[in-house]
Amino acid sequence: MILIEQAGWPLLLASLAGGYLLGAIPFGLILTRFVGLGDVRAIGSGNIGATNVLRTGRKGLAAATLLGDALKGTMAVLIAARFGEGPALAAGLGAFLGHLFPVWLGFKGGKGVATFIGILLALSPLGLLVFAGIWLGLAFTLKYSSLAALVASGATPIVLWASGHLAVAVLFLLLAGLLWWKHAPNIRRLLDGTEGRIGQKG
C-alpha cells in the first residue's frame, strides 16, 4: 500500500502496461523465423523459449533467445525504476505477464524462466546469484531445465525475504507461482519420467 500511495495508480498502471509491451516481444519466434527455421512452436514442446529453441540444435540461437527474453525484463524494470520502486515492481510484473501471455500470439507465450532472471538481475543481483547457482547445479547434474528452474524460482522469494527485500520478495513469490503454473505439464512429465532433457531434440 505504501508503494502504491507513493507512486500513484496512473504511474503504476503505465509501468505495468509498458512492461507488458516489452515482455510480449517473442524473441524465440522472431529469431527462429529470421534464420529460416520456421515456427519454433511446431517443434519439441511447442514453447517459444530458449529451451525449446535449443531443440533445433542451434545453441547460439538458443543463447540469443535467452538473452533477449531476459533483457526485456531487465530493461522494463530499469526504465520504470527512474520513477521509484513501485513502478519498477509493476514493470517487472508487466514484463513477466507479457512474456507468458503475449497479445500478439493469442496470449500463448513462454514459461517465464529467462524473463524471471532478467527481472531478478535488475531488482536483486544477490538473488540472481543464488538462482543461477541452484539452476546451474541442477541443470548440469540432472539435465532437466524445468526441474532446475522450478527449484531455483521457488528458492528465490525465500532468499529475498531473508535478505530483507520484502516488497521484491512478494513480487517474486507471485512470479514463481505463475512460473510453476506454466510448468504444470513439465511437472507431470517429471513425475512420470517422460520429461525431455537439456539438448534433446524432437
trRosetta pair geometry for C-beta under 8 A, 3 or more apart (Angstrom, degrees):
i j d omega theta_ij theta_ji phi_ij phi_ji
1 4 5.6 -56 -150 36 35 113
1 5 6.2 33 154 -19 68 106
2 5 5.8 -56 -147 38 31 110
2 6 6.2 29 155 -19 65 108
3 6 5.8 -55 -145 36 29 111
3 7 6.2 6 164 -1 65 113
3 84 7.7 164 -154 139 81 117
3 85 6.0 -91 -126 94 113 98
3 86 3.6 156 172 -88 95 102
3 89 6.9 3 172 35 156 138
3 167 6.2 109 -48 -135 143 144
4 7 6.5 -69 -141 47 25 94
4 8 7.6 100 173 -76 56 9
4 9 6.9 24 -168 -72 96 68
4 12 6.4 -20 -125 -46 71 158
4 86 6.4 161 -72 -141 34 140
5 8 7.8 24 -170 -69 22 49
6 84 6.2 -164 124 -177 115 156
6 86 5.9 163 72 -14 101 137
7 11 4.8 -126 167 82 93 124
7 12 5.2 102 109 -56 129 92
7 15 7.9 -39 175 -1 144 140
7 83 6.7 81 -135 137 103 103
7 84 5.3 -159 -88 74 100 140
7 86 3.7 -132 -19 79 140 139
7 87 5.4 170 -142 -40 142 84
7 90 7.8 -165 116 -7 164 135
8 11 5.0 77 72 15 91 104
8 12 6.9 -168 91 -8 44 93
9 12 5.6 -62 -142 41 33 111
9 13 5.9 30 163 -18 71 108
10 13 6.0 -59 -146 39 27 108
10 14 6.2 27 156 -19 64 108
11 14 5.6 -53 -144 37 31 112
11 15 6.2 33 155 -20 65 106
11 83 5.9 -149 -174 154 130 145
11 84 8.0 57 133 39 142 116
11 86 7.6 77 103 100 111 113
11 87 5.5 -65 147 -82 102 117
12 15 5.7 -55 -148 36 30 111
12 16 6.3 33 151 -21 64 106
12 86 5.8 -61 -93 148 103 108
12 87 6.1 -131 -99 -92 52 63
12 90 4.6 172 -161 -72 75 162
13 16 5.4 -50 -146 35 33 115
13 17 6.3 31 155 -17 65 106
13 90 7.6 -83 -63 180 19 145
14 17 5.8 -55 -146 39 30 109
14 18 6.1 29 156 -17 65 109
14 87 7.8 -18 75 -133 87 111
15 18 5.8 -54 -141 39 29 110
15 19 6.1 31 158 -19 63 108
15 80 4.2 84 -139 -132 113 133
15 83 7.1 -141 -74 62 125 133
15 86 7.9 141 39 121 159 70
15 87 3.9 178 -71 -159 157 82
15 88 7.4 -75 -169 -50 144 19
15 90 4.1 88 95 89 117 116
15 91 4.3 -82 174 -57 94 86
15 94 6.7 -175 130 -2 61 141
16 19 5.9 -58 -149 38 25 111
16 20 6.4 30 152 -24 62 106
16 90 4.5 -74 -61 170 81 101
16 91 6.8 -123 -79 -81 31 39
16 93 6.4 -27 -122 81 89 103
16 94 4.1 159 -165 -68 48 120
17 20 5.5 -51 -149 31 32 115
17 21 6.6 31 155 -19 64 102
17 94 6.4 -90 -25 -139 11 145
18 21 5.9 -52 -151 32 33 109
18 22 6.7 28 153 -12 64 105
18 76 6.7 161 119 -142 85 89
18 79 7.1 -112 138 100 136 133
18 80 6.8 158 78 -70 129 108
18 91 6.2 -30 81 -120 98 100
18 94 6.7 78 66 108 50 157
19 22 5.9 -59 -152 40 34 109
19 23 5.9 29 155 -17 69 113
19 76 3.9 89 -124 -175 79 132
19 77 7.5 55 -112 -60 118 53
19 80 6.7 -28 -58 -30 106 142
19 90 6.8 179 3 124 141 63
19 91 3.6 160 -65 -163 123 57
19 92 6.4 -80 -146 -21 150 13
19 93 6.8 84 102 66 152 51
19 94 2.8 113 78 76 108 113
19 95 4.1 -84 179 -38 93 75
19 96 7.9 -3 150 9 119 61
19 97 7.9 76 111 40 103 93
19 98 6.7 -163 130 -9 64 128
20 23 5.7 -61 -143 42 28 110
20 24 6.0 30 159 -27 65 110
20 94 4.0 -85 -42 -177 71 95
20 95 6.9 -128 -76 -72 27 30
20 97 5.7 -34 -109 82 94 102
20 98 4.0 152 -162 -66 50 108
21 24 5.9 -54 -143 30 26 113
21 25 8.0 46 152 -38 54 86
21 94 7.9 -5 9 154 58 119
21 98 6.5 -103 -14 -119 11 147
22 25 6.4 -38 -174 -3 40 111
22 72 4.7 176 156 -173 93 94
22 73 7.8 161 117 -73 116 30
22 75 6.2 -147 -164 87 150 107
22 76 4.5 -171 65 -74 146 105
22 94 7.8 76 41 114 92 103
22 95 5.5 -31 83 -109 103 96
22 98 6.5 114 70 77 50 164
23 72 5.7 147 -95 130 42 119
23 73 6.5 55 -99 -81 95 71
23 76 6.4 -7 -46 -47 89 156
23 94 6.3 179 5 127 132 64
23 95 3.4 153 -64 -161 116 49
23 96 6.2 -83 -137 -16 153 15
23 97 6.6 93 93 62 152 51
23 98 2.7 124 82 65 100 115
23 99 4.4 -87 177 -32 96 77
23 102 7.6 -149 116 -85 74 87
23 115 6.1 65 -138 -141 100 144
24 98 3.7 -93 -44 -174 74 99
24 99 6.9 -137 -83 -66 35 35
24 101 7.9 -47 -104 93 97 49
24 102 3.8 131 -153 -125 85 88
24 103 6.1 -3 -149 18 151 77
24 104 6.3 124 159 9 113 102
24 109 7.3 -108 -131 -90 62 142
25 30 7.4 -23 172 -15 83 142
25 68 7.4 -105 111 163 115 110
25 72 5.7 -164 46 -108 115 152
25 98 7.8 27 4 143 57 123
25 102 7.8 -171 -12 -119 13 134
26 29 4.1 11 130 28 121 117
26 30 6.0 140 92 -20 73 90
26 48 5.2 -46 -161 168 107 152
26 102 5.8 -111 -55 16 101 174
26 104 6.9 -128 -8 78 117 122
26 105 6.0 83 -58 -40 148 137
26 109 6.8 -141 -97 -130 100 89
26 110 7.7 156 -129 -29 81 101
27 30 5.6 -60 -140 41 32 111
27 31 5.8 24 167 -16 70 112
27 48 8.0 128 61 152 53 103
27 64 7.4 -146 164 131 120 79
27 65 5.1 158 114 -136 106 63
27 68 3.4 149 -122 105 162 140
27 69 5.4 -133 36 -53 129 76
27 72 7.5 -164 -33 -22 122 131
28 31 6.3 -59 -140 39 22 104
28 32 6.3 14 165 -12 60 112
28 40 5.4 -93 149 59 100 162
28 47 7.7 2 107 129 167 70
28 48 4.0 155 69 168 126 69
28 49 5.6 -122 -47 -90 152 10
28 50 6.6 -136 -89 -64 114 43
28 52 7.0 61 -173 70 147 100
28 53 5.0 -136 -142 -55 101 122
28 65 4.4 54 -89 -143 74 131
28 69 7.2 11 -34 -53 93 124
28 110 6.9 115 9 -78 136 122
29 32 6.3 -61 -143 39 24 104
29 33 6.3 18 161 -12 62 113
29 39 6.9 -1 -141 -143 91 66
29 40 5.8 -130 -97 30 55 109
29 41 7.0 6 -101 -27 105 99
29 48 4.9 -32 -40 -140 94 119
29 105 7.3 174 -26 -88 165 134
30 33 6.2 -68 -153 41 24 106
30 34 6.1 28 154 -28 64 111
31 34 5.4 -52 -144 30 31 116
31 35 6.7 12 164 -5 65 105
31 53 7.3 24 81 -134 120 143
31 61 5.7 160 139 -160 123 93
31 64 5.7 159 -134 104 157 122
31 65 5.7 -134 39 -74 147 87
31 68 7.3 177 -40 7 130 154
32 35 6.5 -64 -148 44 29 96
32 37 4.3 -78 -173 70 85 117
32 38 6.9 -39 141 69 105 41
32 39 7.3 95 103 -141 125 14
32 40 4.3 123 23 -51 166 106
32 53 6.2 -142 -63 -124 116 98
32 56 6.7 176 -125 -51 114 160
32 61 6.6 90 -85 173 69 137
33 36 7.7 49 -177 -70 33 18
33 37 7.1 -94 -74 57 26 70
33 38 6.8 2 -103 -171 66 9
33 39 6.9 23 -77 -81 99 50
35 58 7.4 133 97 -141 158 167
35 61 6.5 -96 16 -100 155 132
37 40 7.0 40 110 -73 117 78
37 56 5.6 11 -159 -145 150 146
37 58 7.3 -106 -68 -5 152 145
37 61 7.7 71 -6 -170 151 171
38 42 6.4 -41 127 38 120 134
39 42 4.8 84 86 -10 97 107
40 43 6.2 -65 -161 38 49 101
40 44 8.0 -17 177 37 78 111
40 47 7.8 -45 131 91 106 44
40 48 5.9 109 83 -122 122 57
40 52 6.0 113 164 119 110 111
40 53 5.7 -28 -136 -90 145 73
40 56 7.1 -72 -118 -49 94 124
41 46 4.9 34 -166 -164 67 70
41 47 7.5 154 -111 22 67 5
41 48 6.3 -19 -69 -70 89 82
42 46 7.3 51 -71 -113 13 75
43 46 7.5 167 66 -77 32 45
43 52 6.9 144 91 177 88 97
43 55 5.8 -176 134 104 117 120
43 56 6.6 102 83 -77 163 78
43 202 7.5 -108 -171 -136 89 20
44 47 7.2 -61 103 30 111 82
44 52 4.6 180 85 -144 141 87
44 55 4.0 106 -67 66 137 168
44 196 7.1 -94 -154 34 97 175
44 201 7.6 -100 -78 -165 99 41
44 202 6.6 106 -89 107 63 24
45 51 7.6 17 22 103 136 106
45 52 5.1 -110 45 -94 97 117
45 55 7.8 149 4 -11 80 154
45 185 8.0 146 -154 101 110 134
45 196 7.1 -133 -54 25 103 137
46 52 7.2 -95 49 -138 16 153
47 51 6.9 17 81 68 136 95
47 52 4.2 167 67 -23 89 144
47 110 5.9 77 -178 -127 99 66
47 111 6.2 -24 -143 -19 139 102
48 52 7.0 -28 -58 61 6 133
48 53 8.0 31 179 -50 39 98
48 105 7.4 -69 -37 -127 153 171
48 109 6.3 -71 40 -162 128 54
48 110 5.0 -99 67 -69 86 88
49 52 5.8 93 63 18 66 97
49 53 7.0 -119 116 -6 35 96
49 65 6.8 136 -177 146 39 124
49 69 6.6 32 -132 -76 79 171
49 110 3.9 104 -59 -142 100 121
49 111 5.8 -65 -19 27 151 86
49 113 6.8 81 -167 36 150 98
49 114 6.4 171 -151 2 105 116
50 53 5.3 -56 -143 38 36 115
50 54 6.3 47 155 -30 67 99
50 62 4.8 95 -170 -172 82 77
50 63 7.4 75 -149 -80 124 19
50 65 4.3 169 -92 95 77 109
50 66 3.8 36 -88 -64 159 83
50 69 6.6 -129 -33 23 103 137
50 113 7.9 -98 38 74 106 112
50 114 5.8 100 -4 -54 122 136
51 54 5.7 -48 -158 23 31 117
51 55 7.5 38 144 -25 57 96
51 62 7.5 75 -85 -152 16 119
51 113 7.7 54 -23 39 117 143
51 145 4.8 -179 -113 96 133 164
51 146 7.7 86 -156 -54 174 75
51 198 7.3 -88 -140 -115 95 73
52 55 5.5 -39 -163 16 45 118
53 56 5.9 -36 -175 10 50 114
53 58 7.0 -65 161 71 86 98
53 61 5.6 -131 166 120 118 97
53 62 4.4 166 99 -99 102 72
53 65 4.7 125 16 3 163 160
54 57 7.9 76 171 -60 47 15
54 58 7.6 -134 -125 66 34 55
54 59 6.6 36 -131 -106 85 55
54 62 3.8 49 -73 -102 75 155
54 198 7.2 -21 118 -163 154 70
54 199 6.5 -74 151 -91 120 42
55 196 7.7 4 -92 155 126 152
55 200 6.8 -13 -112 93 94 54
55 201 5.2 131 -166 -125 75 50
55 202 6.8 -125 -172 23 117 29
56 61 6.6 -31 69 74 132 140
56 62 7.6 178 41 -54 96 97
56 201 7.8 107 -88 -125 8 97
57 201 6.2 4 -57 -91 92 124
58 61 3.7 26 122 20 121 120
58 62 6.4 150 96 -19 70 83
59 62 5.6 -54 -148 36 34 112
59 63 6.3 35 153 -20 66 104
60 63 5.6 -52 -148 35 32 112
60 64 6.4 34 152 -19 65 105
61 64 5.6 -51 -147 35 33 113
61 65 6.4 37 151 -21 64 104
62 65 5.6 -52 -150 34 33 114
62 66 6.4 36 151 -20 64 104
63 66 5.6 -51 -148 35 33 114
63 67 6.3 32 153 -19 65 106
64 67 5.7 -53 -147 37 31 111
64 68 6.2 30 156 -17 65 108
65 68 5.9 -56 -145 39 28 109
65 69 6.1 22 160 -13 65 111
65 114 7.5 -143 131 -47 73 171
66 69 6.1 -61 -144 41 24 106
66 70 6.2 21 158 -17 63 112
66 114 5.0 -156 -149 -112 60 132
67 70 5.9 -61 -147 39 27 108
67 71 6.0 17 163 -14 66 114
67 114 8.0 -74 -27 -165 12 129
68 71 6.1 -59 -137 40 25 104
68 72 6.5 29 163 -25 62 104
69 72 6.3 -48 -148 25 27 111
69 73 7.5 25 153 -11 55 103
69 99 6.5 87 -156 -129 97 133
69 110 6.7 -15 -136 39 142 169
69 114 3.6 68 98 98 117 134
69 115 5.3 -83 164 -53 86 77
69 118 7.1 -157 123 -18 55 134
70 73 6.1 -65 -169 36 37 108
70 74 6.4 31 145 -17 72 110
70 114 4.5 -96 -57 174 77 86
70 115 6.6 -154 -101 -88 37 31
70 117 5.0 -41 -121 86 110 104
70 118 3.5 159 -177 -62 57 103
70 121 7.0 64 173 -2 107 138
71 74 5.1 -51 -142 39 44 115
71 75 5.9 43 159 -20 73 104
71 118 5.7 -137 -55 -127 17 132
72 75 5.9 -49 -140 38 29 110
72 76 6.4 37 156 -24 60 105
72 95 6.1 171 128 -155 85 116
72 98 8.0 -109 139 91 127 128
72 99 7.4 141 87 -71 129 110
72 115 6.6 -40 73 -113 96 96
72 118 6.6 65 55 121 50 168
73 76 5.8 -53 -148 31 29 113
73 77 6.6 23 157 -13 63 107
73 92 6.6 52 -169 -137 90 71
73 95 4.5 146 -112 130 64 143
73 96 6.8 52 -114 -64 116 70
73 99 7.5 -30 -64 -31 103 138
73 114 7.7 171 1 124 128 66
73 115 4.2 136 -51 -163 129 70
73 116 7.3 -120 -120 -29 173 11
73 117 7.5 124 61 70 145 51
73 118 3.1 125 61 91 108 114
73 119 4.1 -79 168 -48 121 76
73 121 7.8 110 97 35 104 101
73 122 7.2 -150 129 3 78 124
74 77 6.1 -65 -156 38 29 106
74 78 6.1 20 156 -15 68 113
74 118 4.2 -102 -31 -176 83 91
74 119 7.0 -141 -70 -74 47 30
74 121 5.1 -27 -97 77 114 119
74 122 4.6 159 -140 -49 64 110
75 78 5.8 -58 -138 41 31 108
75 79 6.1 32 163 -21 67 107
75 118 8.0 -27 6 171 66 126
76 79 6.3 -58 -149 34 23 108
76 80 6.5 8 160 -4 60 114
76 91 4.4 -175 154 161 90 104
76 92 6.5 149 101 -82 112 40
76 94 6.5 -150 -179 78 140 100
76 95 3.9 -178 36 -62 163 129
76 119 7.6 -30 66 -96 109 87
77 80 6.1 -69 -149 46 27 102
77 81 5.9 39 155 -38 67 108
77 88 5.0 53 -163 -165 76 86
77 91 5.4 167 -91 93 42 114
77 92 4.8 33 -84 -69 106 92
77 95 7.2 -74 -38 3 79 145
77 118 8.0 171 7 135 119 82
77 119 5.8 127 -42 -136 136 67
77 122 3.7 131 85 112 138 155
77 123 6.1 -98 -166 -49 153 90
78 81 5.4 -45 -141 22 30 120
78 82 7.9 48 157 -31 53 85
78 88 7.8 46 -74 -127 19 104
78 122 5.4 -124 -51 -134 82 125
79 82 6.7 -44 177 4 36 110
79 91 6.8 -172 68 -154 89 162
80 83 6.0 -61 -175 37 57 104
80 87 4.1 -147 175 139 101 97
80 88 4.8 165 100 -89 99 45
80 90 6.7 -137 176 67 155 86
80 91 3.5 -179 0 -25 152 145
80 92 8.0 -127 54 -25 138 67
81 84 7.4 -136 -159 68 41 14
81 85 7.4 21 -133 -95 76 39
81 87 7.1 -169 -78 88 25 95
81 88 3.9 46 -85 -89 74 122
81 91 7.8 -100 -37 39 65 139
81 122 7.2 -155 -38 170 139 114
83 87 4.3 23 81 28 111 157
83 88 7.8 175 61 -40 74 74
84 87 5.4 93 62 17 79 98
84 88 6.9 -138 103 -7 42 94
85 88 5.5 -59 -148 37 34 115
85 89 6.3 31 158 -18 70 105
85 167 6.6 71 151 97 128 153
86 89 6.0 -58 -150 36 28 106
86 90 6.3 26 155 -16 64 109
87 90 5.4 -56 -144 40 34 113
87 91 6.1 36 157 -22 68 105
88 91 5.8 -54 -147 35 28 111
88 92 6.5 32 152 -20 62 104
88 122 7.4 -153 -170 136 112 120
88 123 6.9 146 145 -94 119 98
89 92 5.6 -51 -150 33 33 114
89 93 6.5 33 152 -17 65 103
89 123 7.6 78 -91 -110 70 138
89 167 6.3 -87 -77 150 154 108
89 168 7.1 -136 -101 -97 110 59
89 171 5.1 -135 -155 -76 104 144
90 93 5.8 -53 -151 37 33 111
90 94 6.3 35 150 -20 65 107
91 94 5.4 -53 -146 37 33 115
91 95 6.3 36 155 -22 66 103
92 95 5.8 -52 -147 33 30 110
92 96 6.5 28 155 -17 63 106
92 119 4.2 100 -149 -146 106 121
92 122 7.2 -161 -89 71 112 127
92 123 6.5 1 -80 -41 155 134
92 171 6.2 49 92 175 131 143
92 175 7.8 -58 143 -67 104 137
93 96 5.8 -59 -152 37 31 111
93 97 6.3 27 154 -15 67 108
93 171 6.3 -116 -64 -147 97 102
93 174 7.1 0 -115 99 109 136
93 175 7.4 -132 -109 -70 66 97
94 97 5.8 -58 -146 40 31 108
94 98 6.1 35 155 -24 66 107
95 98 5.5 -53 -147 34 30 115
95 99 6.6 29 155 -18 63 103
95 115 5.9 -167 136 -169 98 118
95 118 7.6 -98 137 93 144 120
95 119 6.3 169 75 -75 129 111
96 99 5.9 -54 -152 34 31 108
96 100 6.4 20 155 -10 65 110
96 112 5.8 44 -157 -140 88 116
96 115 5.5 156 -106 125 62 125
96 116 6.7 63 -114 -78 113 65
96 119 6.4 -26 -56 -34 105 152
96 175 5.4 -97 -139 -122 167 105
96 178 6.8 109 148 80 122 149
97 100 5.8 -61 -144 44 32 106
97 101 5.7 -30 175 38 71 106
97 178 7.9 -86 -88 -154 67 164
98 101 7.1 -80 -124 65 17 65
98 102 6.0 51 176 -93 63 71
98 109 7.6 115 139 -78 41 170
99 102 6.9 2 -131 -52 18 97
99 109 5.3 168 156 148 42 143
99 110 5.3 -43 165 50 95 105
99 112 5.7 127 100 -101 124 67
99 114 7.9 -156 -156 70 154 88
99 115 4.3 -148 -14 -30 165 160
100 109 5.0 154 176 68 13 120
100 110 6.7 -85 -94 69 44 58
100 111 7.3 48 -110 -130 84 19
100 112 5.4 -4 -69 -63 99 110
100 178 6.4 -75 -73 162 166 123
100 182 6.1 -117 -133 -79 112 143
101 107 4.2 -2 -163 -156 86 83
101 108 7.7 18 -126 -55 53 20
101 109 5.7 -109 -50 8 16 117
102 105 4.7 50 81 25 108 102
102 107 6.8 -177 61 -108 37 31
102 108 7.7 -53 48 59 82 36
102 109 4.5 109 -1 -78 93 118
103 107 6.5 12 -100 -68 40 73
105 108 5.3 -106 129 60 101 73
105 109 6.0 121 66 -77 134 68
110 113 7.8 -98 149 21 116 72
110 114 7.5 -22 136 32 155 103
110 115 7.4 135 80 -5 128 117
110 182 7.9 55 130 170 46 149
111 149 7.8 79 119 126 123 159
111 179 6.6 77 160 -148 80 70
111 182 4.3 168 -138 127 74 126
111 183 5.8 79 -164 -68 131 79
111 186 7.9 44 -132 -15 158 136
112 115 5.3 -72 -152 53 59 107
112 116 5.3 71 149 -35 88 103
112 175 7.1 -168 165 -174 138 90
112 178 6.5 85 -28 112 173 103
112 179 4.8 -124 82 -101 129 87
112 182 6.0 118 7 42 113 156
113 116 5.5 -54 -150 32 27 117
113 117 6.6 27 153 -19 62 104
113 145 7.8 -108 -14 162 177 102
113 149 4.5 -62 -111 -133 127 138
113 153 7.4 -107 -118 -56 76 127
113 179 6.8 100 -76 -145 61 123
114 117 5.6 -53 -154 33 34 114
114 118 6.5 34 150 -19 66 104
115 118 5.5 -49 -146 35 37 114
115 119 6.4 37 155 -17 66 103
116 119 6.1 -57 -150 37 27 108
116 120 6.3 27 151 -19 62 111
116 153 6.1 -23 168 -109 158 114
116 156 8.0 -165 169 -7 114 171
116 172 7.9 94 -158 -136 96 89
116 175 5.7 146 -118 156 97 127
116 176 7.8 91 -139 -80 137 59
116 179 6.0 15 -67 -78 146 141
117 120 5.6 -59 -148 39 30 114
117 121 6.4 40 151 -28 65 101
117 128 6.7 86 -159 -133 72 98
117 131 6.7 -171 -110 119 81 144
117 132 7.8 83 -135 -73 114 86
118 121 5.5 -44 -150 24 33 117
118 122 6.9 26 155 -12 62 103
119 122 6.0 -60 -157 37 34 107
119 123 6.2 4 157 2 69 117
119 175 7.1 -154 75 -111 151 164
120 123 6.1 -72 -135 51 29 94
120 124 5.8 -53 -166 58 70 86
120 127 5.2 -120 -163 103 107 112
120 128 4.6 145 127 -78 108 85
120 131 6.1 27 143 4 167 155
120 156 6.7 -82 -108 -148 135 137
120 172 7.2 66 -91 -104 96 128
121 125 6.7 37 -150 -95 50 65
121 128 5.2 67 -86 -88 57 152
123 127 7.4 -14 94 42 87 137
123 165 7.8 130 154 176 99 146
123 168 5.1 164 160 -133 126 126
123 171 7.6 -88 -176 75 173 144
124 127 3.5 47 111 12 123 116
124 128 6.4 162 99 -17 68 81
124 160 5.9 -96 -76 -106 175 102
124 163 7.7 127 -151 77 129 146
124 165 6.0 -163 -90 55 130 175
124 168 5.8 125 -40 155 124 153
125 128 5.3 -52 -149 34 36 117
125 129 6.6 42 152 -24 66 99
126 129 5.7 -49 -153 29 34 112
126 130 6.8 30 151 -14 64 103
126 159 7.4 -157 126 153 95 117
126 163 6.3 142 100 -117 145 169
127 130 5.8 -56 -153 37 35 110
127 131 6.2 36 150 -20 68 107
127 156 5.6 67 -173 -152 109 88
127 159 5.5 146 -117 100 77 122
127 160 5.3 11 -92 -71 132 93
127 163 7.6 -132 -63 28 87 146
127 165 7.7 -85 -45 53 127 149
127 168 7.6 -145 -27 138 156 129
127 172 7.4 -129 -175 -74 152 168
128 131 5.5 -53 -145 38 33 114
128 132 6.0 32 157 -19 67 108
129 132 5.8 -54 -143 38 27 110
129 133 6.3 30 156 -22 62 107
130 133 5.8 -54 -148 34 29 112
130 134 6.5 23 157 -13 64 107
130 152 7.8 158 125 -154 71 84
130 155 6.6 -130 144 121 115 118
130 156 7.0 152 92 -104 114 62
130 159 4.8 171 76 -117 169 168
131 134 6.1 -64 -153 39 27 105
131 135 6.0 20 157 -16 67 114
131 152 4.6 86 -154 174 68 111
131 153 7.2 45 -132 -77 110 46
131 155 7.3 173 -95 76 61 102
131 156 5.4 19 -79 -85 107 108
132 135 5.8 -57 -138 41 28 109
132 136 5.9 24 165 -16 66 111
132 152 7.8 87 -48 -149 16 140
133 136 6.3 -57 -140 39 21 105
133 137 6.2 21 161 -19 59 113
134 137 6.0 -62 -148 37 25 111
134 138 6.3 10 163 -6 64 112
134 148 7.1 157 130 -167 75 76
134 151 5.9 -140 163 113 122 101
134 152 4.1 162 90 -98 118 85
134 155 5.8 142 -52 39 169 148
135 138 6.4 -68 -149 44 25 100
135 139 5.7 20 161 -19 66 118
135 148 4.5 88 -148 158 61 109
135 149 6.3 39 -120 -82 109 50
135 151 7.9 168 -85 72 55 90
135 152 4.2 -11 -59 -52 86 158
136 139 5.8 -57 -133 40 26 109
136 140 6.0 14 171 -10 64 113
136 148 7.7 109 -31 -165 14 137
137 140 6.6 -66 -146 40 17 100
137 141 6.3 -2 164 -3 58 118
137 148 7.8 163 67 -132 58 108
138 141 6.1 -69 -140 46 27 100
138 142 5.4 -21 -179 24 69 117
138 144 7.3 -54 150 63 98 83
138 147 6.1 -130 158 110 129 95
138 148 3.8 171 89 -104 113 85
138 151 5.9 118 -43 50 166 139
138 152 7.4 -144 26 -41 131 99
139 142 7.1 -65 -115 56 14 80
139 143 7.0 59 -178 -105 50 23
139 144 7.2 -123 -117 66 54 40
139 145 5.9 37 -122 -100 107 56
139 148 4.1 -11 -58 -58 81 167
139 198 6.2 70 -172 -46 93 151
140 143 7.6 24 -154 -69 15 58
142 147 6.1 -59 107 78 144 139
142 148 7.1 174 59 -57 113 94
143 197 4.2 15 138 -161 112 112
143 198 4.9 -130 -164 27 70 95
143 199 7.6 -64 -157 26 107 102
144 147 3.9 43 105 17 124 113
144 148 6.3 160 92 -15 68 85
144 190 6.7 82 -166 -109 151 108
144 195 5.9 45 -133 115 115 132
144 197 6.2 -70 -80 -117 59 66
144 198 7.1 -145 -84 -25 12 88
145 148 5.8 -61 -150 39 30 112
145 149 6.2 27 156 -18 67 110
145 198 5.2 114 -43 -80 97 96
146 149 5.8 -59 -148 38 29 110
146 150 6.3 30 156 -22 65 107
146 183 5.7 152 -159 -151 106 121
146 186 3.8 -141 -162 180 156 144
146 187 7.7 -139 151 -57 127 51
146 189 8.0 68 59 68 161 112
146 190 6.7 -139 95 -55 123 121
146 195 6.2 -111 42 -164 134 136
147 150 5.7 -53 -145 34 31 112
147 151 6.4 24 160 -13 65 107
147 186 7.9 -150 -50 152 59 115
147 190 5.9 128 -73 -118 104 143
147 195 7.6 110 -34 115 101 163
148 151 6.3 -61 -149 39 26 104
148 152 6.1 20 159 -13 64 115
149 152 5.9 -60 -138 43 27 108
149 153 5.8 22 165 -15 66 112
149 179 7.0 -126 150 168 108 127
149 183 7.1 -179 93 -84 118 151
150 153 6.2 -58 -140 40 21 105
150 154 6.2 22 159 -19 59 112
150 179 7.6 -177 -105 126 57 105
150 180 6.2 86 -134 -106 92 83
150 183 5.9 -147 -80 106 106 161
150 186 7.7 -167 -48 104 126 126
150 187 7.2 114 -100 -84 156 94
151 154 5.8 -60 -148 37 27 112
151 155 6.5 22 156 -17 63 109
152 155 5.9 -60 -150 36 29 108
152 156 6.7 46 151 -42 63 98
153 156 5.5 -36 -152 6 36 122
153 172 7.9 -152 -166 179 75 96
153 175 7.4 -119 -163 114 113 90
153 176 4.4 163 153 -122 98 91
153 179 5.0 -82 170 85 167 152
153 180 7.2 -165 96 -51 130 84
154 157 7.7 -56 -172 26 33 96
154 158 7.7 22 143 -6 60 113
154 176 5.8 132 -88 -173 43 135
154 180 7.3 66 -73 -69 97 124
155 158 5.6 -68 -162 42 48 115
155 159 6.0 46 148 -23 81 107
156 159 5.8 -58 -148 35 31 109
156 160 6.3 26 159 -16 67 108
156 172 5.0 -106 121 163 114 138
156 176 6.2 179 53 -70 111 127
157 160 5.6 -57 -145 40 34 111
157 161 6.0 35 157 -20 68 107
157 169 4.9 97 -159 -166 73 77
157 170 7.7 88 -142 -73 114 17
157 172 4.6 -175 -79 98 80 99
157 173 4.1 79 -117 -71 155 75
157 176 5.9 -103 -20 4 115 143
158 161 5.8 -54 -146 37 28 110
158 162 6.2 26 155 -18 63 109
158 169 7.9 107 -58 -146 11 115
159 162 5.8 -57 -146 38 28 110
159 163 6.3 17 158 -11 64 111
160 163 6.0 -64 -146 42 28 104
160 165 4.6 -73 -173 72 86 109
160 166 7.9 152 136 -87 92 19
160 168 5.2 -123 -170 103 135 99
160 169 3.8 179 104 -85 110 82
160 172 5.8 113 9 38 154 140
161 164 7.9 65 177 -55 29 14
161 165 7.4 -92 -77 64 25 63
161 166 6.4 57 -123 -108 68 60
161 169 4.0 102 -63 -142 74 160
165 168 4.1 -21 151 44 114 119
165 169 5.7 135 97 -31 75 89
166 169 5.4 -54 -144 33 30 115
166 170 6.6 32 156 -21 64 100
167 170 5.8 -50 -153 30 32 111
167 171 6.8 33 149 -17 62 103
168 171 5.6 -51 -153 34 37 114
168 172 6.4 25 154 -10 68 108
169 172 6.0 -62 -146 44 30 103
169 173 6.3 40 152 -28 65 103
170 173 5.6 -48 -148 28 31 116
170 174 6.8 30 153 -15 61 102
171 174 5.9 -61 -161 36 32 109
171 175 6.3 27 148 -16 69 108
172 175 5.1 -46 -136 41 43 113
172 176 5.9 48 159 -23 69 102
173 176 5.9 -51 -144 36 26 110
173 177 6.5 32 152 -22 59 105
174 177 5.7 -54 -152 33 31 114
174 178 6.6 28 153 -15 64 105
175 178 5.8 -56 -151 38 33 110
175 179 6.2 35 151 -22 67 107
176 179 5.4 -52 -144 37 33 115
176 180 6.3 34 156 -19 66 103
177 180 5.9 -54 -148 36 29 109
177 181 6.4 31 152 -20 63 107
178 181 5.5 -54 -148 35 33 114
178 182 6.4 30 155 -16 66 105
179 182 5.9 -55 -148 38 30 108
179 183 6.3 19 153 -10 64 113
180 183 5.7 -65 -146 46 31 106
180 184 7.5 70 149 -62 59 68
180 187 7.6 44 -169 -52 78 136
181 184 6.0 -9 -169 -38 39 107
183 186 4.4 -49 -171 42 83 121
183 187 5.8 93 127 -31 87 92
184 187 5.6 -50 -147 31 33 114
184 188 6.7 33 155 -18 64 101
185 188 5.7 -53 -152 35 36 112
185 189 6.4 31 152 -15 67 106
186 189 5.7 -57 -147 40 34 108
186 190 6.2 38 152 -23 67 104
186 195 6.0 65 -159 -122 71 120
187 190 5.6 -50 -147 33 30 113
187 191 6.5 30 154 -19 62 106
188 191 5.8 -58 -152 35 31 112
188 192 6.5 2 159 3 66 108
189 192 6.2 -68 -141 50 32 91
189 193 7.8 -99 171 63 59 16
189 194 4.6 -94 -154 77 88 82
189 195 3.8 122 120 -72 108 74
189 196 7.7 -8 147 -3 149 62
190 193 7.7 37 -175 -70 26 29
190 195 4.6 11 -74 -26 60 144
196 200 4.7 -146 -171 73 96 134
196 202 8.0 -170 -118 78 133 77
197 200 4.8 96 60 -26 72 123
